[in-house]
């Protein structure tokens, strides 16, 4: 019996042995190159940003990345726009639909919203809709990045549930 237990324990110890380096830390490569993708993550419900009863805005987290890496990088040039549409808007209609509200940020304005996460450099934004209060039960939110060269990138659309105030 002891021989069986000892043999089993030895097998477990040897299974963890390899010829390569142990406890190697793999550091992700930094994002390089121009922005090729925009990723928008919306908080699924509207927020109360003014402390008074009822909702009055939305919260989003945004990452920009090059096309060849899935790691957020700083936006150092260009313009970022967050567009909010009334109701559910199909992806195909986003190019022609009129936004209920648009928030615009030049690259230099984004530094105050920048933070590092496990996904890389990102931007956390709390956006008040002011007088552009949605009338329905949901809004569609999308991010649009305009590079200095004129390239336009859209994120996938997010639906956010809205509660009337």
LUMKEMI-572698 format. One record per atom (N, C-alpha, C, O): atom name; y, x, z. Coordinates in Angstrom, 2 decimals. Layout:
N
 site       v       u       w
   CA       Y       X       Z
...
***
This chain:
165
 site       v       u       w
    N   -1.18    0.82    0.00
   CA    0.00    0.00    0.00
    C    1.26    0.87    0.00
    O    2.17    0.61   -0.78
    N    1.32    1.90    0.85
   CA    2.47    2.79    0.88
    C    2.66    3.50   -0.44
    O    3.78    3.73   -0.89
    N    1.54    3.86   -1.05
   CA    1.62    4.54   -2.34
    C    2.25    3.63   -3.37
    O    3.04    4.08   -4.19
    N    1.91    2.34   -3.36
   CA    2.46    1.38   -4.30
    C    3.96    1.21   -4.07
    O    4.73    1.21   -5.03
    N    4.38    1.07   -2.82
   CA    5.80    0.92   -2.51
    C    6.58    2.18   -2.88
    O    7.68    2.08   -3.45
    N    6.03    3.35   -2.57
   CA    6.69    4.61   -2.90
    C    6.81    4.78   -4.40
    O    7.85    5.21   -4.89
    N    5.76    4.45   -5.13
   CA    5.78    4.56   -6.59
    C    6.83    3.61   -7.17
    O    7.55    3.97   -8.10
    N    6.91    2.38   -6.63
   CA    7.90    1.41   -7.10
    C    9.32    1.87   -6.83
    O   10.19    1.74   -7.69
    N    9.56    2.42   -5.64
   CA   10.89    2.92   -5.29
    C   11.29    4.09   -6.17
    O   12.44    4.18   -6.61
    N   10.34    4.99   -6.43
   CA   10.61    6.13   -7.28
    C   10.92    5.68   -8.71
    O   11.79    6.24   -9.37
    N   10.22    4.66   -9.17
   CA   10.47    4.13  -10.52
    C   11.88    3.55  -10.61
    O   12.56    3.75  -11.62
    N   12.34    2.85   -9.57
   CA   13.69    2.29   -9.57
    C   14.75    3.38   -9.58
    O   15.75    3.26  -10.29
    N   14.55    4.44   -8.81
   CA   15.51    5.54   -8.76
    C   15.57    6.24  -10.10
    O   16.66    6.54  -10.59
    N   14.43    6.50  -10.71
   CA   14.39    7.20  -11.99
    C   14.94    6.36  -13.12
    O   15.45    6.90  -14.10
    N   14.84    5.04  -13.01
   CA   15.37    4.17  -14.06
    C   16.87    4.33  -14.19
    O   17.42    4.13  -15.27
    N   17.55    4.70  -13.11
   CA   19.00    4.88  -13.16
    C   19.41    6.25  -13.63
    O   20.60    6.49  -13.83
    N   18.47    7.17  -13.82
   CA   18.78    8.53  -14.24
    C   18.92    8.58  -15.76
    O   18.09    8.02  -16.48
    N   19.94    9.23  -16.23
   CA   20.14    9.43  -17.66
    C   20.57   10.87  -17.88
    O   20.91   11.58  -16.93
    N   20.57   11.27  -19.12
   CA   20.96   12.63  -19.44
    C   22.47   12.78  -19.57
    O   22.97   13.90  -19.60
    N   23.20   11.65  -19.65
   CA   24.64   11.70  -19.87
    C   25.41   11.78  -18.58
    O   24.82   11.79  -17.50
    N   26.75   11.85  -18.67
   CA   27.59   11.90  -17.47
    C   27.50   10.60  -16.69
    O   27.41    9.52  -17.27
    N   27.55   10.72  -15.37
   CA   27.47    9.54  -14.51
    C   28.87    9.13  -14.07
    O   29.77    9.96  -13.97
    N   29.02    7.85  -13.82
   CA   30.29    7.29  -13.35
    C   31.45    7.63  -14.28
    O   32.56    7.91  -13.83
    N   31.19    7.62  -15.55
   CA   32.23    7.92  -16.53
    C   33.17    6.73  -16.64
    O   32.71    5.60  -16.81
    N   34.45    6.96  -16.55
   CA   35.45    5.91  -16.69
    C   35.91    5.89  -18.14
    O   36.34    6.91  -18.68
    N   35.82    4.74  -18.74
   CA   36.27    4.60  -20.13
    C   37.67    4.03  -20.11
    O   37.88    2.91  -19.65
    N   38.62    4.78  -20.59
   CA   40.00    4.35  -20.64
    C   40.27    3.73  -22.01
    O   40.01    4.37  -23.03
    N   40.80    2.49  -22.04
   CA   41.08    1.88  -23.34
    C   42.15    2.66  -24.09
    O   43.09    3.20  -23.50
    N   41.99    2.71  -25.40
   CA   42.99    3.40  -26.23
    C   44.25    2.54  -26.27
    O   44.17    1.31  -26.36
    N   45.42    3.17  -26.21
   CA   46.65    2.39  -26.25
    C   46.82    1.71  -27.60
    O   46.35    2.20  -28.63
    N   47.50    0.58  -27.58
   CA   47.77   -0.14  -28.83
    C   48.73    0.67  -29.68
    O   49.73    1.19  -29.18
    N   48.42    0.77  -30.95
   CA   49.28    1.52  -31.87
    C   49.62    0.65  -33.07
    O   48.97   -0.37  -33.31
    N   50.62    1.05  -33.80
   CA   50.94    0.39  -35.05
    C   51.79   -0.85  -34.85
    O   52.12   -1.24  -33.73
    N   52.14   -1.46  -35.98
   CA   53.00   -2.65  -35.91
    C   52.23   -3.85  -35.35
    O   51.00   -3.89  -35.34
    N   52.99   -4.79  -34.89
   CA   52.39   -6.02  -34.35
    C   51.72   -6.77  -35.49
    O   52.32   -7.03  -36.53
    N   50.46   -7.12  -35.28
   CA   49.70   -7.84  -36.30
    C   49.21   -9.20  -35.85
    O   48.79  -10.02  -36.68
    N   49.26   -9.46  -34.53
   CA   48.80  -10.74  -33.99
    C   49.63  -11.11  -32.76
    O   50.09  -10.24  -32.02
    N   49.81  -12.41  -32.57
   CA   50.49  -12.95  -31.40
    C   49.51  -13.90  -30.72
    O   48.92  -14.77  -31.36
    N   49.35  -13.74  -29.41
   CA   48.42  -14.57  -28.65
    C   49.21  -15.30  -27.55
    O   49.86  -14.66  -26.73
    N   49.15  -16.62  -27.55
   CA   49.88  -17.43  -26.59
    C   48.89  -18.19  -25.71
    O   47.98  -18.86  -26.21
    N   49.08  -18.07  -24.40
   CA   48.26  -18.80  -23.42
    C   49.20  -19.69  -22.63
    O   50.08  -19.20  -21.92
    N   49.03  -20.99  -22.75
   CA   49.89  -21.92  -22.04
    C   49.23  -22.44  -20.78
    O   48.02  -22.66  -20.75
    N   50.01  -22.63  -19.72
   CA   49.52  -23.32  -18.54
    C   49.27  -24.76  -19.00
    O   50.16  -25.35  -19.61
    N   48.12  -25.34  -18.73
   CA   47.75  -26.62  -19.36
    C   48.56  -27.84  -18.93
    O   48.42  -28.90  -19.53
    N   49.38  -27.71  -17.91
   CA   50.21  -28.84  -17.48
    C   51.67  -28.39  -17.36
    O   51.95  -27.21  -17.15
    N   52.58  -29.35  -17.51
   CA   54.01  -29.05  -17.38
    C   54.31  -28.65  -15.94
    O   53.56  -28.96  -15.02
    N   55.43  -27.94  -15.76
   CA   55.80  -27.39  -14.45
    C   57.07  -28.02  -13.90
    O   57.91  -28.51  -14.65
    N   57.20  -27.99  -12.58
   CA   58.43  -28.37  -11.90
    C   59.16  -27.06  -11.62
    O   58.81  -26.34  -10.69
    N   60.17  -26.76  -12.41
   CA   60.88  -25.48  -12.29
    C   62.18  -25.57  -11.50
    O   62.74  -24.54  -11.12
    N   62.67  -26.80  -11.25
   CA   63.95  -26.91  -10.55
    C   63.82  -27.38   -9.10
    O   64.83  -27.54   -8.42
    N   62.60  -27.59   -8.61
   CA   62.39  -27.99   -7.22
    C   62.62  -29.46   -6.95
    O   62.35  -29.92   -5.84
    N   63.11  -30.21   -7.93
   CA   63.28  -31.65   -7.77
    C   62.02  -32.34   -8.28
    O   61.30  -31.77   -9.10
    N   61.72  -33.53   -7.81
   CA   60.48  -34.20   -8.23
    C   60.38  -34.36   -9.75
    O   61.35  -34.70  -10.43
    N   59.19  -34.09  -10.26
   CA   58.92  -34.24  -11.69
    C   58.92  -32.91  -12.43
    O   59.42  -31.90  -11.94
    N   58.36  -32.94  -13.60
   CA   58.26  -31.73  -14.41
    C   59.49  -31.55  -15.29
    O   60.13  -32.52  -15.69
    N   59.81  -30.29  -15.57
   CA   60.97  -30.03  -16.42
    C   60.81  -28.77  -17.27
    O   61.79  -28.21  -17.75
    N   59.57  -28.33  -17.44
   CA   59.38  -27.15  -18.26
    C   57.92  -26.79  -18.43
    O   57.02  -27.50  -17.97
    N   57.71  -25.67  -19.10
   CA   56.36  -25.18  -19.38
    C   56.27  -23.71  -19.01
    O   57.28  -23.01  -18.89
    N   55.05  -23.24  -18.83
   CA   54.81  -21.83  -18.54
    C   53.83  -21.27  -19.56
    O   52.80  -21.88  -19.84
    N   54.16  -20.10  -20.10
   CA   53.28  -19.46  -21.08
    C   53.18  -17.97  -20.78
    O   54.07  -17.38  -20.17
    N   52.08  -17.38  -21.23
   CA   51.91  -15.93  -21.21
    C   51.64  -15.54  -22.65
    O   50.87  -16.20  -23.35
    N   52.27  -14.45  -23.08
   CA   52.18  -14.05  -24.47
    C   51.81  -12.58  -24.58
    O   52.27  -11.75  -23.80
    N   50.97  -12.28  -25.55
   CA   50.59  -10.89  -25.85
    C   50.78  -10.65  -27.34
    O   50.46  -11.51  -28.17
    N   51.29   -9.49  -27.68
   CA   51.39   -9.04  -29.06
    C   50.44   -7.86  -29.21
    O   50.37   -7.01  -28.32
    N   49.70   -7.80  -30.30
   CA   48.77   -6.69  -30.49
    C   48.72   -6.29  -31.95
    O   49.04   -7.09  -32.83
    N   48.32   -5.05  -32.22
   CA   48.11   -4.66  -33.60
    C   46.84   -5.34  -34.11
    O   46.02   -5.78  -33.31
    N   46.68   -5.42  -35.39
   CA   45.52   -6.10  -35.98
    C   44.20   -5.41  -35.65
    O   43.15   -6.06  -35.63
    N   44.23   -4.11  -35.39
   CA   42.98   -3.37  -35.18
    C   42.60   -3.17  -33.72
    O   41.61   -2.50  -33.44
    N   43.36   -3.74  -32.77
   CA   43.04   -3.59  -31.35
    C   43.32   -4.90  -30.62
    O   44.26   -5.62  -30.94
    N   42.50   -5.17  -29.64
   CA   42.68   -6.39  -28.84
    C   43.31   -6.03  -27.50
    O   42.74   -6.32  -26.45
    N   44.46   -5.42  -27.53
   CA   45.16   -5.02  -26.30
    C   46.65   -5.26  -26.51
    O   47.23   -4.82  -27.50
    N   47.26   -5.95  -25.54
   CA   48.68   -6.25  -25.64
    C   49.54   -5.01  -25.65
    O   49.27   -4.03  -24.96
    N   50.59   -5.06  -26.46
   CA   51.53   -3.94  -26.57
    C   52.95   -4.47  -26.40
    O   53.20   -5.65  -26.63
    N   53.87   -3.60  -26.01
   CA   55.26   -4.05  -25.86
    C   55.86   -4.48  -27.20
    O   55.56   -3.90  -28.24
    N   56.71   -5.48  -27.14
   CA   57.47   -5.90  -28.32
    C   58.79   -5.14  -28.24
    O   59.64   -5.46  -27.41
    N   58.96   -4.16  -29.10
   CA   60.14   -3.29  -29.05
    C   61.17   -3.60  -30.13
    O   62.27   -3.06  -30.12
    N   60.79   -4.46  -31.07
   CA   61.72   -4.84  -32.14
    C   61.35   -6.23  -32.62
    O   60.27   -6.74  -32.34
    N   62.27   -6.83  -33.35
   CA   62.01   -8.16  -33.88
    C   62.47   -9.27  -32.95
    O   63.18   -9.04  -31.97
    N   62.03  -10.47  -33.27
   CA   62.44  -11.66  -32.53
    C   61.21  -12.51  -32.22
    O   60.33  -12.69  -33.06
    N   61.17  -13.03  -31.01
   CA   60.09  -13.91  -30.58
    C   60.67  -15.29  -30.34
    O   61.71  -15.44  -29.70
    N   59.99  -16.31  -30.86
   CA   60.41  -17.69  -30.66
    C   59.23  -18.47  -30.09
    O   58.09  -18.31  -30.53
    N   59.50  -19.31  -29.11
   CA   58.51  -20.24  -28.58
    C   58.96  -21.62  -29.04
    O   60.07  -22.05  -28.73
    N   58.10  -22.30  -29.78
   CA   58.43  -23.61  -30.33
    C   57.62  -24.68  -29.62
    O   56.40  -24.55  -29.47
    N   58.29  -25.75  -29.19
   CA   57.64  -26.87  -28.52
    C   57.80  -28.10  -29.40
    O   58.91  -28.47  -29.78
    N   56.68  -28.74  -29.72
   CA   56.66  -29.93  -30.56
    C   56.24  -31.14  -29.73
    O   55.42  -31.02  -28.82
    N   56.80  -32.28  -30.05
   CA   56.41  -33.53  -29.39
    C   55.00  -33.91  -29.80
    O   54.67  -33.91  -30.99
    N   54.16  -34.23  -28.83
   CA   52.80  -34.71  -29.12
    C   51.86  -33.62  -29.62
    O   52.15  -32.43  -29.52
    N   50.75  -34.07  -30.17
   CA   49.74  -33.16  -30.74
    C   50.07  -32.93  -32.20
    O   50.16  -33.88  -32.98
    N   50.24  -31.67  -32.58
   CA   50.57  -31.31  -33.96
    C   49.42  -30.48  -34.51
    O   49.03  -29.48  -33.90
    N   48.89  -30.88  -35.64
   CA   47.81  -30.14  -36.30
    C   48.34  -28.79  -36.78
    O   49.51  -28.68  -37.15
    N   47.48  -27.78  -36.79
   CA   47.87  -26.43  -37.21
    C   48.48  -26.43  -38.61
    O   49.45  -25.72  -38.85
    N   47.93  -27.21  -39.52
   CA   48.43  -27.25  -40.90
    C   49.85  -27.80  -40.99
    O   50.58  -27.49  -41.93
    N   50.26  -28.61  -40.02
   CA   51.59  -29.23  -40.05
    C   52.65  -28.41  -39.32
    O   53.83  -28.77  -39.36
    N   52.27  -27.33  -38.66
   CA   53.24  -26.56  -37.88
    C   54.36  -25.97  -38.73
    O   55.48  -25.81  -38.25
    N   54.07  -25.64  -39.98
   CA   55.09  -25.05  -40.85
    C   56.17  -26.03  -41.27
    O   57.28  -25.61  -41.62
    N   55.87  -27.33  -41.25
   CA   56.84  -28.32  -41.71
    C   57.35  -29.22  -40.59
    O   58.36  -29.91  -40.77
    N   56.68  -29.24  -39.44
   CA   57.11  -30.09  -38.33
    C   58.39  -29.54  -37.71
    O   58.62  -28.33  -37.70
    N   59.21  -30.44  -37.19
   CA   60.46  -30.04  -36.54
    C   60.21  -29.89  -35.04
    O   59.76  -30.83  -34.39
    N   60.51  -28.72  -34.48
   CA   60.31  -28.52  -33.05
    C   61.26  -29.39  -32.23
    O   62.40  -29.63  -32.63
    N   60.78  -29.85  -31.08
   CA   61.63  -30.56  -30.12
    C   62.56  -29.56  -29.44
    O   63.70  -29.89  -29.12
    N   62.07  -28.35  -29.21
   CA   62.85  -27.30  -28.54
    C   62.35  -25.94  -29.00
    O   61.15  -25.75  -29.19
    N   63.27  -25.00  -29.20
   CA   62.93  -23.62  -29.56
    C   63.65  -22.68  -28.61
    O   64.85  -22.80  -28.39
    N   62.89  -21.74  -28.04
   CA   63.45  -20.69  -27.20
    C   63.38  -19.40  -28.01
    O   62.31  -19.08  -28.54
    N   64.47  -18.67  -28.11
   CA   64.53  -17.46  -28.92
    C   64.84  -16.25  -28.05
    O   65.74  -16.29  -27.20
    N   64.09  -15.18  -28.26
   CA   64.27  -13.94  -27.51
    C   64.29  -12.76  -28.48
    O   63.36  -12.58  -29.26
    N   65.35  -11.98  -28.43
   CA   65.36  -10.72  -29.16
    C   64.49   -9.74  -28.36
    O   64.33   -9.90  -27.15
    N   63.94   -8.74  -29.03
   CA   63.02   -7.80  -28.38
    C   63.59   -7.22  -27.08
    O   62.87   -7.11  -26.09
    N   64.85   -6.86  -27.07
   CA   65.47   -6.27  -25.88
    C   65.53   -7.22  -24.69
    O   65.58   -6.76  -23.55
    N   65.54   -8.52  -24.93
   CA   65.59   -9.50  -23.85
    C   64.24   -9.70  -23.16
    O   64.18  -10.24  -22.05
    N   63.16   -9.28  -23.79
   CA   61.82   -9.54  -23.27
    C   61.41   -8.64  -22.11
    O   60.50   -8.98  -21.36
    N   62.07   -7.50  -21.95
   CA   61.68   -6.54  -20.92
    C   61.64   -7.17  -19.52
    O   60.78   -6.81  -18.72
    N   62.54   -8.08  -19.22
   CA   62.58   -8.71  -17.89
    C   61.38   -9.61  -17.62
    O   61.12   -9.95  -16.47
    N   60.64  -10.00  -18.66
   CA   59.47  -10.87  -18.52
    C   58.16  -10.10  -18.68
    O   57.08  -10.69  -18.59
    N   58.26   -8.81  -18.90
   CA   57.09   -7.97  -19.21
    C   56.29   -7.63  -17.96
    O   56.86   -7.38  -16.89
    N   54.96   -7.61  -18.11
   CA   54.08   -7.18  -17.03
    C   52.79   -6.63  -17.63
    O   52.44   -6.93  -18.77
    N   52.09   -5.84  -16.83
   CA   50.82   -5.26  -17.26
    C   49.68   -6.05  -16.64
    O   49.69   -6.33  -15.44
    N   48.70   -6.41  -17.45
   CA   47.51   -7.09  -16.97
    C   46.29   -6.37  -17.55
    O   46.43   -5.37  -18.26
    N   45.12   -6.88  -17.26
   CA   43.91   -6.29  -17.81
    C   43.85   -6.43  -19.33
    O   43.05   -5.75  -19.98
    N   44.67   -7.31  -19.90
   CA   44.72   -7.50  -21.35
    C   45.79   -6.63  -22.01
    O   45.95   -6.67  -23.23
    N   46.51   -5.85  -21.22
   CA   47.55   -4.98  -21.75
    C   48.93   -5.49  -21.36
    O   49.08   -6.21  -20.38
    N   49.93   -5.11  -22.13
   CA   51.30   -5.52  -21.88
    C   51.47   -6.96  -22.34
    O   51.11   -7.31  -23.46
    N   52.02   -7.79  -21.47
   CA   52.24   -9.19  -21.81
    C   53.57   -9.67  -21.28
    O   54.30   -8.93  -20.61
    N   53.89  -10.90  -21.59
   CA   55.15  -11.50  -21.19
    C   54.88  -12.87  -20.58
    O   54.23  -13.71  -21.20
    N   55.39  -13.09  -19.38
   CA   55.22  -14.37  -18.70
    C   56.56  -15.09  -18.71
    O   57.56  -14.58  -18.22
    N   56.56  -16.29  -19.29
   CA   57.80  -17.04  -19.46
    C   57.70  -18.42  -18.84
    O   56.73  -19.14  -19.07
    N   58.69  -18.80  -18.05
   CA   58.85  -20.16  -17.53
    C   60.03  -20.75  -18.30
    O   61.15  -20.27  -18.18
    N   59.78  -21.79  -19.07
   CA   60.77  -22.31  -20.02
    C   61.14  -23.75  -19.68
    O   60.29  -24.64  -19.70
    N   62.41  -23.98  -19.39
   CA   62.90  -25.35  -19.12
    C   63.26  -26.02  -20.42
    O   63.87  -25.40  -21.30
    N   62.89  -27.28  -20.55
   CA   63.19  -27.97  -21.80
    C   64.58  -28.61  -21.81
    O   64.99  -29.18  -22.82
    N   65.29  -28.53  -20.69
   CA   66.67  -29.03  -20.57
    C   66.76  -30.48  -21.05
    O   66.02  -31.34  -20.58
    N   67.68  -30.76  -21.99
   CA   67.87  -32.14  -22.46
    C   66.80  -32.56  -23.49
    O   66.77  -33.72  -23.91
    N   65.94  -31.65  -23.87
   CA   64.90  -31.95  -24.86
    C   63.59  -32.38  -24.20
    O   62.52  -31.85  -24.50
    N   63.70  -33.35  -23.29
   CA   62.54  -33.84  -22.54
    C   61.56  -34.54  -23.49
    O   61.95  -35.43  -24.25
    N   60.29  -34.15  -23.44
   CA   59.29  -34.84  -24.25
    C   59.14  -36.29  -23.81
    O   59.27  -36.61  -22.62
    N   58.88  -37.17  -24.78
   CA   58.73  -38.59  -24.47
    C   57.26  -38.98  -24.33
    O   56.94  -39.99  -23.70
    N   56.37  -38.18  -24.90
   CA   54.95  -38.50  -24.87
    C   54.24  -37.87  -23.70
    O   54.86  -37.39  -22.75
    N   52.91  -37.89  -23.78
   CA   52.08  -37.36  -22.70
    C   51.70  -35.90  -22.90
    O   51.10  -35.29  -22.01
    N   52.04  -35.33  -24.06
   CA   51.67  -33.94  -24.34
    C   52.67  -33.31  -25.30
    O   53.38  -34.00  -26.04
    N   52.70  -31.99  -25.27
   CA   53.48  -31.22  -26.25
    C   52.55  -30.16  -26.84
    O   51.54  -29.78  -26.24
    N   52.91  -29.70  -28.01
   CA   52.21  -28.59  -28.66
    C   53.17  -27.41  -28.65
    O   54.34  -27.54  -29.00
    N   52.65  -26.26  -28.24
   CA   53.48  -25.06  -28.12
    C   52.87  -23.95  -28.96
    O   51.65  -23.74  -28.94
    N   53.73  -23.24  -29.70
   CA   53.28  -22.13  -30.52
    C   54.32  -21.01  -30.43
    O   55.51  -21.28  -30.26
    N   53.87  -19.77  -30.55
   CA   54.78  -18.62  -30.57
    C   54.92  -18.13  -32.01
    O   53.95  -18.11  -32.77
    N   56.14  -17.74  -32.36
   CA   56.39  -17.20  -33.70
    C   57.12  -15.87  -33.53
    O   58.15  -15.79  -32.86
    N   56.57  -14.83  -34.15
   CA   57.19  -13.51  -34.10
    C   57.73  -13.17  -35.48
    O   57.04  -13.35  -36.48
    N   58.97  -12.70  -35.53
   CA   59.59  -12.27  -36.79
    C   59.88  -10.78  -36.67
    O   60.66  -10.34  -35.83
    N   59.24  -10.00  -37.53
   CA   59.45   -8.55  -37.51
    C   60.76   -8.22  -38.20
    O   61.28   -9.05  -38.95
    N   61.32   -7.04  -37.96
   CA   62.54   -6.64  -38.65
    C   62.37   -6.60  -40.17
    O   63.34   -6.77  -40.92
    N   61.14   -6.38  -40.63
   CA   60.88   -6.34  -42.07
    C   60.73   -7.73  -42.68
    O   60.61   -7.86  -43.90
    N   60.75   -8.77  -41.84
   CA   60.67  -10.13  -42.36
    C   59.30  -10.78  -42.25
    O   59.15  -11.95  -42.61
    N   58.30  -10.07  -41.76
   CA   56.97  -10.67  -41.59
    C   57.04  -11.71  -40.47
    O   57.71  -11.51  -39.46
    N   56.32  -12.82  -40.67
   CA   56.29  -13.89  -39.67
    C   54.86  -14.11  -39.24
    O   53.97  -14.31  -40.06
    N   54.63  -14.06  -37.90
   CA   53.31  -14.29  -37.33
    C   53.37  -15.50  -36.41
    O   54.32  -15.65  -35.65
    N   52.35  -16.36  -36.47
   CA   52.24  -17.51  -35.58
    C   51.03  -17.34  -34.69
    O   49.99  -16.85  -35.12
    N   51.16  -17.76  -33.45
   CA   50.01  -17.80  -32.54
    C   49.24  -19.09  -32.82
    O   49.70  -19.94  -33.58
    N   48.09  -19.23  -32.22
   CA   47.41  -20.51  -32.27
    C   48.20  -21.49  -31.38
    O   48.90  -21.07  -30.46
    N   48.07  -22.75  -31.68
   CA   48.79  -23.78  -30.93
    C   48.11  -24.09  -29.61
    O   46.89  -24.05  -29.51
    N   48.91  -24.39  -28.61
   CA   48.42  -24.79  -27.29
    C   48.94  -26.19  -26.99
    O   50.08  -26.52  -27.31
    N   48.10  -27.01  -26.40
   CA   48.51  -28.35  -25.98
    C   48.75  -28.33  -24.49
    O   47.94  -27.80  -23.73
    N   49.87  -28.91  -24.06
   CA   50.23  -28.94  -22.64
    C   50.51  -30.39  -22.26
    O   51.29  -31.09  -22.91
    N   49.86  -30.83  -21.19
   CA   50.04  -32.18  -20.69
    C   51.39  -32.28  -19.98
    O   51.77  -31.40  -19.21
    N   52.11  -33.36  -20.26
   CA   53.45  -33.56  -19.72
    C   53.46  -34.83  -18.86
    O   52.92  -35.86  -19.25
    N   54.07  -34.73  -17.70
   CA   54.25  -35.90  -16.81
    C   55.71  -36.30  -16.87
    O   56.59  -35.45  -16.77
    N   55.98  -37.57  -17.03
   CA   57.37  -38.04  -17.08
    C   58.04  -37.89  -15.74
    O   57.39  -38.03  -14.70
    N   59.33  -37.61  -15.73
   CA   60.11  -37.43  -14.49
    C   60.73  -38.74  -14.08
    O   61.42  -38.80  -13.06
***
